Amino acid sequence: MSSLKVKQIKTKLLSLFEAHLDLSDVKGKDEDRESMILSRCLAAYAIYYETGCTPEEAAGAVWDGGDDNGIDAAFVDASDQRVIFVQAKWIHAGSGEPEAKELRSFVDGVRDAVEQENENFHSRLLGRLTAVQDALLEVGTTTKLIVITTGKTGLAKHGTGVLDRIVEHLNGEDADEMAFWSSLGLTEVYEGLSSDTSSAKIALDATLYDWSYFATPIPAYFGIIDGLQLKGWWDTHGNRLVSKNIRHSLGSTDVNDAISHTAKNDPEKFWYFNNGITLIADEAKRAPAVVGARSAGNFTFSGSSIVNGAQTVSTLGRIEEDDRLGRIRIPIRIVLLKDAPAGFGGEVTRTNNLQNRVEARDFVAQDLEQHRLQREMSIEDIDYQYLRGEHAPLSDRRTDLIEVTTALACASGDATLAVLAKTAIGRYFADLKRAPYKSIFNPTTRGAKAFNSVQYQRSIEHWIEAKKKSLDQKKGLAWGLLVHGNRVLEAGIFRLLDSGLLERPIADFRSDLDQAAVAKSAERVFDAMLEVLERDHEGRFMAVLFKSPSKSKDVMEQALTKVSLGL
């Protein structure tokens, strides 16, 4: 029976993914050609199964090939803020499992990706590897390792131990787990393929208030819906409801937390604060009007999908206070595609998600401290761009909000602020009236200090880049300190600088800035921090360690004690 299931799986996977795979390195007469293609299809299916993405996206995540460092696929799942790594093994017999040495190769590749040690990856992968590594640096990003085979369900003790150990290392001592693993065998793959409902049609019942109908050029309805109905949609259909959206639910984010707060505390204001929902549907059926309701109508929208407003719906779906949800009103429009031109639904989806996003940092435009800093720097012929706009290159006469924020965070000499600048700089702008923003942007911060901090940090970064090039191996504790601990290292180097010097006029500070002196301070702090790492943290993931403010502070303070004592 297993062999029959394998044959059925083979047919289904090839139909889903083969046309979308990069097979340029698979020779036409290669005796292993079929197994190689099927292994790649299986890797793509793991991504497809786990994330609900399209077959094209899943196939595009496949890395399998020469020098893939044991990773067969990797995918940045922005909808759930996670990175997924996959190892796949096609087993024709339908039994057996990957060997422990294959799993060790896989976890070694994951470790290299996390630690940004890229020597073992083929150059063809570096672009995609960079995207994965950038995502891993974002605060809140989780990591999942998936082993998928057409063999037995579950892994033997040795294989389980290999995966358990890397997950333990990635999680470190954090109470909130950020890394996980799972395995999919023949049973899960077969059941998943046989019950795939990603393309199923969804019919939604809705009561719309104050609705209007637009007959041309494309039929559409517009009206208002209450939050309790949206919760019912989410409870019934989950992520299938937003399968055509560019993102699924993003979970807990600043925006979603704000949606939840308004829904729970000011439900009557929700309509004023929310942009509303856009739904595409094949067609609509209207029932008789609701008795006693002004301008209300009952509808069934078949073939439905929400293409804009996924975060609103998913957030309301998690709220338990039904009485408040019933008082919420949300604008909604429904575009009917039955007679629309081919591809129009895709255009609606794309254009509804192309609005320029307002980010927390944009609200610094309302902060008078930023206006003052810009004026003070301008007097000394420095162009400070704190508003987000068209990119202008940084120079010895130009800086921007992100560079100044990072520089001031490191110039504070506070490891916690430095870690935040590295891993979650957006948190500086979450609340402009409190720390951490007020820790660095306050009336005592002068324009000269801000730009002098930038100049000094640029000098340190010049030294860091030279130091990275001088290393024989792009891995290990030294590499990890320079790559993952760079901001903490910079904060330590700033501590050796007389802070009063940063208050000098910009031109005077620039003329006296000595790169050789910066390099000397940098070497002292680097060597001391490396000694602490070698003594206390050998074998630790540097990417994990330098995300921890407490551990980063401990390493930096111990190192600075060594420097001050001349050890």
N, C-alpha and C positions, 0 to 999 in steps of 0.2 A: 504493500500500500504506500510506503514511503516513496518508492521510486516513481509511482504514478503521480503523487503529489508534487514531487520535484519537477516532473515533466510539465504539469499544469502551471506551476509557478514560473518555469522557464518561459513558456509561451506568453504569459501575462506580463512578466517583467520586460521582455524584449519589445512587446507592443507599447509599453509605457515609456521606456527610456532609451532604447537603442538609437533611435533617430536623433536624439538630442546629445548623445555622448561624443566626446572628443576621442576618436579612435585612430588618430593620425599616426600613432606609434605602434599600432597593432598591424603586423604584416598579414597580407592576404593568405599566405601559405603557412603561417605559423601554426604548428600542431596544437598549440595551447590557445589559439585564437578564441574559440568558443568559450572556454573557461575564463579567459581574461575579460571578455565582454560581459559574461554573466556575473562575474564578481563585481564589475563596475555597476551593472544594473542593480545588484543587491545592495551595494553601498548607497546608490541613489535612492533606493526604496527606503532605507533606514532614515534618511533625511525627510523624505516624503511622508512616511508613516509618523514620524515624531513631530513634524512641524505643520503639516497640512499645506505645504507650499505646492507649487505647480510641478509637474514632471520635468519641465524645462529647467526650472530653478534647481531642482534636486540633482539633475544630471550635470548642471554647471558646477555643482559643489564637489564633484568627484575629482580627486587628486591622483588616483591610482596610476602608477607608472614608475619609470626609473627614478631612483632617488626621491621617493615620496616619504622617506623616513618613517615607514610603517603606518602612515595615515592614509587611508583609502578615500576619505571624504572629510571635508570640514565646511561648516555652514554657520554664518552669523545670523541667528534668528532674532531680528530686531523686535518682532512682535512680542516675544517673551524675554527679551534682554538676556540672551544666553548664547554661548558658542558650543556647537556640537561637533565632536570628533568621532569618526567611524572607522572601524576595521571590519572588513567583510571577507568571508571565505565561502566560496561555492563548493558544496560537497555533493557530487552526483549521486552517491549512494543514499543520501538522506539520513546518514548517521555519522557519529563522530563529532569532533569539535576542534578548534584551533589548538595548536601546541602552545605550551607555556612560553617557549622562546619567541613565537610569533607575537604573543601578547606583550612580552617584554619589549620587543621592537616597537610596538604600537605605543606603549606608555612612554618609552624613551623619546619618541617623536613628539608626543604631547608635551612632555617636559621641555624639550627644546623650543617648541612653539611658545609656551608660556614664558620661558626665560629669555626669549628673543635671541637664542643661540641658533643661527640660521645656516651654519656651515654644512649641515647634513641634508639640507633641502636643495633640490635642483633649482636652478635660476628661473625656470619656467613658472615656479610656484611662488616666487618672492612677492609678486603683486598681491596675490590672494592671501598670502601669509601675513603681509602687512595689515590688510583689512581685519584679519582675525586678531592679530596682536593689538591693534588699536581698540577693538571691541573689548578685549580682555582687560585693558587698562581703565575702562569705564567703571565707575563705582556701581555696585549692584549687579554686575554681569556674573551670571553663573556659568559653570562648565559642566557638560555632560559627555561621558564617553559611552559609546554604544558598540558592542560586538554583535555582529549579525552573521548567521550562517544558515545553511539548509541542513544542518545536522541536528543533534539533540538539543532539547531545551535545557538551559542552565549550563554552568561550567564546572569542571572538576575543582578540587581543593586548590591545586597549584595555580590554576588560572584565576580563580577567585581571589587568591592572595595577592597576585600581581596587581589586579585592579583595585583591591581594597587599599593597598599601600599607597598608590599614587593619589587616590582620593583623600586619604588621611593626610598626606603631605600638603596637598592643595588647600585643604580646609584649615590646616594648622591648628591653632588652639581657639579659633573663633567659635562662639556659641552658635551662630547662624551658619549652617552648612552652605557652601558655595559650589561644591563639586559633587558629582554623582556619577554612577555608572549603571548600565543595565545591559542585558543580553537578550537577543531575539533568536530563537531557533526555528526549525521547520514548522512547528505547530503555530507559533505566533505569525510567521510570514504568511502561511497558508490562510489562516483565519483573517488576517488583516486584508489580504488581497480579495478574499471572497466576500468580505463585508464592507468593502470600500464604498462609502456614501458621499464622497467629496463632490460628486457631480449631481447628487440628488436635488430635485426641485423642492423648494420650501414654499408653502402656502401660509400667508400671514393674515389673520383676522384683525381688523383695526376699527376703532371708532374715532373718526376725525371730527374735530370741532371747527366751526368757522371755515369750512373748506371751500375751495374753488377748483374749477376744472378748466384746463387750457387745452383746446382741441387741436390747435396747429402751432407750429409745424409738426411737433412731436407731442402726442397726447401726454398730459401730466396732471397730477393733482397736487394741491398745496393746502395745508391746514395745520391744525394743532393736535397733538396727541399727549396723553398724560403718562407720567413716569411708570405707573403701575402696569400699563400695557407693555411697555418696553421691557420691564422686568420679566413679565410672562414670556415674551419672545425669547429672552436670554435663557431663562430656565429651561425652556423646551428645546432650543436649538444650539445654544452655546456658540462656539466659534464658526459653526456652519453658517450662522446668520451673517457673518462678515467674511465669507470665504472669497469674495471678489474684491474685498478691500485691499489696499496695499499693506495694511497692518492688521494683525489681530489685536486682542486686548494686550495692553502694555503693563497691566498690573498696577502696582503702586508707583505713581510718578507724582511730581509736584502738581501737574495739571489735573490728573485724576483725583488726587487728594482734595484739590480745590472744588472739583465737581461734587465729590462726596460731601464736603463740608457744607456747601450751599444747599444740597438736597436735604440734609439732615437738620440744618439750622435756619435756613431761609428759603423754604420751598417756593413761596410765592414770588421770590425774586429770580427764580431759575430761568424763566423765559427771557429776562433782560440780559442775563449774563452768558447764555449759551448760544452757539451758532446754529444749532439744530442738526437734523438728520436728513441725509439724502439716500433714497431707496430706489433701486431699479427693479422692475418686475416685468414679467411677460405681458400680463394683462390684469384687468381689475373687474370684479363683479360687485355691484352695489345692491345692498339690501334696503328694505324700507327704512325711513327715518326713525331715529330714536324718539320715543314718545316723551314729550315734555322737554326736550333738549333743543335749544336754539341752534339752527344751522349745523346740526350734527348728522353724521351719516355712518352707516355700517358698511364695511368693505371687506372683500377678500382679495388679496394681491398674490397671485400665483407666480412661481418662478422668481422668488424675491431674494435680494441680497442687499445689505447695507453697504454702500460704497464710501460714505463719509459720515462720521459720527460714531465709529466703533467704540471709542473710549467712553463716550457718553453712555451708550447702551450697556456696555460691560460693567461700568462703574455703578450705574443704577441697579443692574442685576444683582449686585452683591449687597445691596442695602436691605436690611430686614424690616425697617419701619414702613409697612405698607400704607399706613395712614398718611405719612408725609409724601410718599411716592404718588398717591392719588391726588395730591394738591399741586403737584408739579405739572407745568405745561411746557411743551417743547415744540418749536417749529419743525415741520416735516414736509418734504416734497417727495413725490413718487413719480418717476419717469417710466412710461410704459413703452416697452421695446417691441411688442408684437409686430407692428408695422413700420418700425424704425429702420433706417438703412443699416446694412451690415457694419458692425464695428462701432456703432454709436454708443452702446453701453460701455465699451472700453474708453471711449472719449470722455464720457461723463465721469467715469472713475478717475481717469488721469487728471482732468482739469479741475475736478473738485478737490484734489489733493495737491495742487500746485500753489496754493496760497503761500505767501511769505510768512513763515512762522515767527510769531513774537516770542522771543526768548527772555528769560529773567534778566539777562544782562542789559537788554534794551531799556529797562527802567532806570538805569543810571542817568539817562538823559534828564531825569527830574531831580537829580541830586546836585545841590549847589556846590558841594565839595569838588565835583568833577569839573564844573564850570570854572571854579577858582584855580584848580590845578592846570587847566588848559591855558588860562590867562597867564599864570605865573611862568609856565614853560614857554609860552609864546614870546614873553618879554625877553627871554634868553635865546630866541630864535629856534625854538624846538616846536615841531608840529605834533601835538598830542591828539590822536583820534580816539575818543572814547565812545563815539556813536558807531554802531555797526552799519557798514555801507560797502561800497566797492572797495576791493582790496587794494591797498597802496603798499608798496614794498617798504619794509623798515630800513632805516639808515641811521647814520650818526646825527641826523637832524630830525628823525621821525620815529615815533613809537605809537603803540596803541594800548587799549584797555587791558587786553589779556597779558601782554608783555609786562606792563607796569604792575598788574596784580601779582603776577608770578614773582617779579623782582622784589616787590615790597614784602611778600610773604616770606621769601628766603632771607631778605635783609633783616627781618624781625629776629632771626636767629632761633625761632620757635619751630621745632621739628613738626609739631602738629599742624601748624599753618603751612609748612612746606609740603607735607604729605597731602594735604587738601589741595594745594595748587597742582600737584602731580596727578592725583586720582579723581578729583571731583571739583574742578575749578568753578563750575557753575554754581556750587553752593555758596560761593562768596556773594552772589547777587540774589540769593533767594529772599533775603530780608535786609534791606538797605539801612535799617534802623538798629541792627544788632550785629554782634560778632557772628562770623569772622570778618564781615565787610568792615565794620567799624573799627576792627583791630588794626587795619592798615590804612583805611581812608577816613581820616578824622581831621579836625582843625590843626593838629600838630604836624601833619604831613604836608610839607611844602613841595612846590613844584620841582625845586632843585633836588631835594632828596629823592623824589620819585624817579627822575631821569638819571641821577647819579647811580641809583641802585640798578637801573637798567644797564648803564655802562659797565658797572662792576660785574654784574651777572654775565653780560656778554663776554667779558674777559675770561671768567671762569669757564663758560661753555666752550670757548676757544681752546682752553687747556684740556677740557674733558674730551673733545673731539680728537685732539692730538694724542691724548693718553690712550684712547680706544684704538687708534691706528697703530700704536706702539706695542700693543699686546700680541704675543705670539699666538694665543688662542682666543677666539671670540666666544668664550664660555667660562664658567667657573665663577668664583666669588668676586674676583676683580672686575670681570665683565658685568656681573649682576649689579655691583655697586655703582658702576658708571652708567648703566642703562636704567635700572629700576630705582636706584637710590640717589640719582643725580640731584634731585631737589633737596634732599636731606643733606647730602654732601655739600651743596652750595650754601645751605643755611649754616653749616659748621664753619665753612670758610669765611662767610660774612662775620662770624663771631670773632675772628681774629683781626678784623678791621676796626679801627677806631670809628665808632658810629658818628662821631662829630664831623668826620671828613665828608660824610654824605650830605651835610648841610651847606657845604661850600658852594659858591657859584659854579654853574655847570661848566663853563669854559675853564676855570681854574682846576676843577676836579679832572677834567679830560686831559689837560696838559701835564698833570702830575701822575696820571695813571700809568703804572709801570707793569707791563705784562710779565716781566721776570719776577717781580715781587709777588704778583698774583700766583704765578706758577709755584713759587716757593711755599706760599701758604697752602695752596691746593695739595701739593705733594705731602706736606706734613699731616694734614687732616685725612687725606686719602689713605696714607700708610697706617695711621692710627685706627681708622675705621676698619680697614682690612684686617688688622691684627685682632680686633674685637670679633669680627665675623669668623675668622679662622678658629678662634678659641671657643666661641660660644654657639656658632650657627653653621658649622660645617654640615653640608648635606641638605640644608634647608632651601626651600624655594625662595630666591631673592624677590621675585615678583610678589609673593605673598607677604614676606617679612616687611617690605617697604610700603605695603598698604596699611600696615598697622601703626597708628600714631605712637602707641606706647612702646612698642619694640623699636621703632625708628628713633624715638627720643632716647631710649636706653643706649642704643649703639652710639649715637652721636655724643651723648654726654660722657660716656666712658672714654670715647676717643679724645674729646676735648680735654678731659682730665689728664690723659697721657701726654697730650701736646703741652699743656701748661706746666707739667712736671718735667718736661724734657725727656720722657721715656721713649 
